[in-house]
Amino acid sequence: VQLQASGGGLVQPGGSLRLSCAASGFTFSNSWMYWGRQTPGKGREWVSAISSSGITTDYQTSFEGRFTISRDNAKKILYLQINSLRPEDTALYFCARDRGLTMRGQGTQVTVSS
């Protein structure tokens, strides 16, 4: 099983990023998928979830509005669009196969700074 996140980087406050997570080694189209993030201060936290079909999405309350999760089952890729980035969004973002974020990939670093 591999979950390879990409798309992070240094971005100014107010900017946007689209993160991607390429999945392999399991039946992606049958799996709910999750995005999480980790910071030194808050530790690991769940950001968003999406059903196997992509029809149902869920967000932690504090991430609703600026974060959008989506997926392409044909390409086996999970996405996270983040708009209006804030310095406090600085974190290591990763995708996972479970809500507990234990089955996760290595992540991609997002740094929001002017």
C-alpha positions, -999 to 999 in steps of 0.1 A, spaced: 0 0 0 13 34 -10 -1 69 -4 21 95 -20 11 131 -13 24 160 -33 16 196 -42 28 213 -10 52 242 -9 57 278 3 27 301 -4 18 336 7 -12 342 30 -43 343 10 -30 320 -17 -43 286 -27 -29 251 -32 -42 218 -45 -27 188 -28 -27 154 -45 -23 119 -31 -16 91 -54 -28 57 -41 -17 22 -50 -17 -13 -36 -54 -14 -26 -88 -9 -42 -89 28 -41 -124 31 -56 -138 10 -28 -123 30 0 -133 60 20 -103 83 21 -91 110 45 -68 140 47 -51 149 79 -24 173 89 3 175 116 19 204 133 43 206 162 18 225 183 -15 206 176 -2 172 167 -21 152 142 -56 162 133 -83 150 109 -92 175 81 -116 159 57 -131 127 44 -147 115 12 -167 84 4 -156 58 -21 -178 72 -48 -169 108 -40 -206 117 -34 -203 122 3 -178 145 19 -171 156 55 -150 182 71 -139 190 106 -158 222 114 -128 244 115 -119 235 79 -153 239 63 -155 266 36 -118 269 27 -110 232 22 -124 210 -6 -118 173 -9 -123 154 -41 -111 123 -59 -105 107 -93 -111 70 -90 -100 63 -125 -66 79 -118 -65 67 -81 -58 102 -69 -72 120 -39 -72 158 -38 -74 186 -13 -80 222 -25 -71 248 1 -80 284 -5 -74 316 15 -44 300 31 -34 313 66 -1 310 85 -18 286 109 -24 262 80 13 256 80 15 218 85 25 185 70 -5 173 51 -11 136 44 -37 113 31 -49 82 49 -71 52 45 -87 55 80 -103 83 101 -78 75 128 -51 85 104 -30 55 113 -28 41 77 -12 72 62 14 83 37 44 104 44 28 137 35 36 170 19 47 201 37 27 233 33 42 265 46 22 297 46 43 328 51 50 362 36 
